[in-house]
Amino acid sequence: MESRQLPNIISTTGLAVTTTLSILASLMIATTPVLLIYLLNRQPISKTPTKKDIQRINKLELAMEVAKEEMAEKRRTVFS
């Protein structure tokens, strides 16, 4: 009787682990761009953009492109 219950416990545990990992991956995909924008955009840009402001804007645009590519890759690998 115990041998019949063991596979059920293992499959239930596997399902719980898979569900947890899927939820964590979804949260990671959803929060990455928000955190990245927050970190890069902490200082306001002045009315007349300086060289430093332009560099920050360029870094932000590049980071957004990288984040989009990473999110697309994560979606392909996690949900396939």
C-alpha positions, 0 to 999 in steps of 0.5 A: 500500500505504501508503494502505491502512495509514494509515486503520488507524493513524488508527483505532487512534490514535482508539480509544486516545485514546477509551479513555484519555479514558474511563478518565480520566473514570471515575477523575474520577467515582470520586474526586471525592466521596472528595476532597471529603469528605476536604477538608471533613472534616479536623478532627474534630467536637467532642462538643458541636457548635459553630456552626462544626461545624454550618456545616461539616456543612451545607457537607459535605451541600451538597457531597455533593449537588452531587457527586451531581448532577455525577457523574450529569451526567458519566455522562450526557455521558461514557458516552452 
